[in-house]
Amino acid sequence: MSVTDKTTDSAPTEKSQVSAPKVNWRVFTIASLIIISFSIWAMLAPANADGTMKTVVAWIAENVGWFYVVTVTAVIGFVLWVALSKVGSVRMGPDHSRPQYKLFTWVAYLFAAGVGIDMLFYSVTGPITQYMMPPAGEGQTAAAAEDAVVWTMFHYGMAGWAMYALLGMAMGYFAYRWGTPLSIRAALYPLLGKRVKGGIGDAIDIVTLVGTVFGVATAMGIGVVLLNVGFSIMFGLEQGLALQIALVIVAVVLTIAACTSGVDKGIRWIAELNIWSAAALLLYILVTGQTSFLINSLVENIGRFVFTLPERTLQTFAYEEGGSEWMSGWTLFFWAFWLAWGPFVGLFLARISRGRTLREFVIAAITAPVLCDFLVVSIFGNSALHEVLGGNTEFAQLAMESPEQGWYALLGMFPGAPLLIGLGTLSGMLFYLTSSNSGAMMMSNFSSTIQDPSQDGPKWLRIFWAVLTAMLTISMLVAGGVTTMEHATLIFALPVTIIAWLVMASFAKALRMERGESEGRALHQASTAVHGGQVRDRTWRQRLAGMRSYPSKTDVAMFMENTAQPALAELVEELIAGGDQATMDLVPNEDTGIPSYAVTVPISDHRDFFYQVQAVEAPVPIFGGRMSPKAGVYYRVEVFTQTGSDGYDLMGATHQQMIEDVLIRYEGHLGFLTHSNQYNYASVLTPPVASVTPTTREEDENVSLAGDDDSDGDHSVGDHSVGGHSDGGHDAK
């Protein structure tokens, strides 16, 4: 046995050896050709394109509309199961990881990325249309009024955010907990195995990318149709296609400027400003409008939404004449819209949610932004309804025939209308830019191979997708405007429904494995308790000394060299003598300058055993039993496994206690494998992210996705650390 200094390996927090993002030319080329071909067809033969899409949409609504409904219902049930079950405590990252963004910024990202300007567009026309011409029963009645706003709340409620939550937590879980690339194909590895690395994986990315581009282009088209009216009112410009195209071009320029600055600069600033402008707009309407009516109706709307949600979720209007036509124009369109947006918003949310638990992620996604949606829809919708209930039928007709005109007509009815119209246009522009910015960034990610989840696709690729999305938007405006966009979205979202089912099946397998590991560890801990507890427990004198000490970097370096390394080396020698292919590797750590030691025991057809001791910098407590008269930092020796650090400190342990701690972990790992075999929990569903001995065993189906994307084929502890416990030192502080 020899301890190898792997100079090519990176420390758990080192990213330098991870390959830079590379363009996936097959995905990029095929997706681009599909979108460009559609755009040219729509611009050169707009009547033919519009007629063809109408025919396809009618067929979908009549024959497979139920599939959209069942898919959305299943997604809602699945994410609620994840949030409410034991696996909800699993983190999107190592066990020791913590969120990167403060709560307000994170919620601002959730809201701004997942809601587009289309919500403003439909917030007036939706409730009025459902009041005048409801899907069932007579219109312009008290019953129709009670349901009018609730239908729009339903379309902008839990269904879409459940889709975002599903795809976001699946991609985030595999990327941050197991070190796979942040992509849809990586989330399908437990289901499809090595096939996700080839043609099938590329096909999944192409479908995802094309659906995303059409979803974003639809929102952009709806946005410029709405903003076209606002700019016309404010600056006296002539409304029409020319102004809409000009707005698309301006938006592309602003999008390029913002998305090339990254998540933490331009996009973050716009997202937070978006929240404040929307809040100011709603507050103005609430205070200067029918305040008591709006508050009362909001409470009633939310109550009616909650108690009728199961019925509405599975409603297909099979017994209503013209039911399929209403479904295609409303519920199916919105479900397709959410499905098309799901991959890119899910990827964006995963990108900003490292360290959060699955439960926290799901509950936040289906509550905070949904409540914001409800406020927007209820305040705008009920303000419009109040006007119609007062006898203003001309306004009702305008809102149904020209939603963008109806929205601005409503703003013009309030005191200080010019100010409100300006604020409404600003808010709409921010909604527009946020979706466009995040969309361009995530499209570049979908068409790239990215090992490190904290990285994004090349900047030039973001610019390309921003321009191509603008081209598609213009082509659909030429072909027929909003209606054509709705049709295109419903058609191209159909393949994404299949991906949603695949993700649920794949993620369920991974979560069963997580549950099996947890239960196996619990059984092992119970058995060790019978024999006097875990042997890594220290004497009372060691514990008391530990409470009073704050080891320096030098102290920890000496401990690692004089105690940890010899103990681990002795254990590895014994494992090798017993026939195991155990290895111990020295892993540099640039954060602390103190090398780590990693022990790996390959287990055929199962997840390898991995144990790493690493120096971690931590702040000296300023209160409690360990209070120190000196401020600053001290150093701990923490144990990292494949899922991160348990947070306990080994500093001060003896040679024998070090060996016993490894054995406790090893026995627990074997207990997990035994339990997983008994209960049919697959223990190799997620690919091991590294092999510290690539020369001693051949690659098989369980080779890391991150490693496979690396052209040099180097699978190292460092690569493992990037996914399994990156930023270990920082997170443990």
Disulfide bonds with the S-S distance in Angstrom:
none
